C-alpha cells in the first residue's frame, strides 16, 4: 500500500517568484547495482565544472550525512522533537541555498532512497516499500521534484550482483528456496516504476537501462539535463561486481562444501531455467516501456543513435543498369 502525504505547493506571490526561474530538481534514485556509484563519483569529481553550466549535485556524502535524517521513520532517541518536520525544513533550507546560486538544475543521487539490497534479499522481492518512501521524499522536497531517474537492469544480473555482494559481507550463499523465490517472484521493474509514479505523480519518470547507460555517466547526465556533459572522469568504474576468483578467495574459509563453481567470469547463482525466466521478465518490462508504459514513465532514448529516417535503406548498390533479358532467362532456368 502506498501512503501519500499532503504537499504544500507554492501559491500566490511565491509561485510568481518562481515562474520561469524555477530550478529543476532531479532525483536519481538508482537502482542499486546499476552503476550508481560510478555516476555519483563522476558528478562529484566534475562538480566545479558542472556548476559553471548551471548544474548542482547532492550525493550520498551529503544526503547520508544528516540531510535526510528523519524523512523516513525509524528508531530514534526520545527527545520530543518532531524529526520529520525538522528534516523537511532542513531539505527546504538546502534547496533555497542551491536556488540562490542561480542553478538551472539540481541532481540528487542516492540509491538508498528506493530501499536497500539487503531488504530486497530478505523479502525476496524488488523494493516493496518504494512507494511509501518516495512519497515521503516528495513531501520533503515540497513538490519541487521535476524528474525522477530510475536505472533498471536484467533481473538475472541484478540479483546475481546483489547475492555476490552479500557473499563479500559474510552473509553466506542463498539457498535453493531463496533462488526459486527470486526467479519466479511476481514483482518486476514495472511494479517498481508504477509505485514511484504514484508517489511522485507530478514528476516525469525517466527509465535508463543499465545495458545502455552503464559506464556512461556523461550520457546519463546529458539525457536528463540536456547539457553538453564533460567526459572527464567518465570512465572511472567503481564497485564492479566481484568475479568468481575474488569471490572464491573470500569464501574459502567458510565451512561446508564449495558454493562457487570454477571459472573466471561472473557468478551466476541461478539455474538456466531460472535465469531464462528472469530475462523474460526483463524483456516484458522493456517492451512495456517501449510501448509507452501507460503514460506513467518514459524510456530514455539510446544516446548517439540516429533516427530511423536518417538511415533509409538502399535498394540497389550496384553501378549501371540491370539486364532484364538476363533476369528473365534466369527465372526460367530449371
Secondary structure as GFF3:
##gff-version 3
##sequence-region A 1 334
A	DSSP	alpha_helix	12	18	.	.	.	ID=ss1
A	DSSP	beta_strand	24	28	.	.	.	ID=ss2
A	DSSP	alpha_helix	36	45	.	.	.	ID=ss3
A	DSSP	alpha_helix	47	52	.	.	.	ID=ss4
A	DSSP	beta_strand	55	58	.	.	.	ID=ss5
A	DSSP	alpha_helix	60	62	.	.	.	ID=ss6
A	DSSP	pi_helix	63	67	.	.	.	ID=ss7
A	DSSP	alpha_helix	83	100	.	.	.	ID=ss8
A	DSSP	beta_strand	105	109	.	.	.	ID=ss9
A	DSSP	three_ten_helix	111	113	.	.	.	ID=ss10
A	DSSP	alpha_helix	117	123	.	.	.	ID=ss11
A	DSSP	alpha_helix	130	140	.	.	.	ID=ss12
A	DSSP	beta_strand	145	152	.	.	.	ID=ss13
A	DSSP	alpha_helix	155	168	.	.	.	ID=ss14
A	DSSP	alpha_helix	176	183	.	.	.	ID=ss15
A	DSSP	alpha_helix	189	199	.	.	.	ID=ss16
A	DSSP	beta_strand	204	209	.	.	.	ID=ss17
A	DSSP	alpha_helix	210	213	.	.	.	ID=ss18
A	DSSP	alpha_helix	217	225	.	.	.	ID=ss19
A	DSSP	alpha_helix	244	251	.	.	.	ID=ss20
A	DSSP	alpha_helix	272	290	.	.	.	ID=ss21
A	DSSP	three_ten_helix	293	295	.	.	.	ID=ss22
A	DSSP	beta_strand	298	299	.	.	.	ID=ss23
A	DSSP	three_ten_helix	308	310	.	.	.	ID=ss24
A	DSSP	alpha_helix	324	332	.	.	.	ID=ss25
###
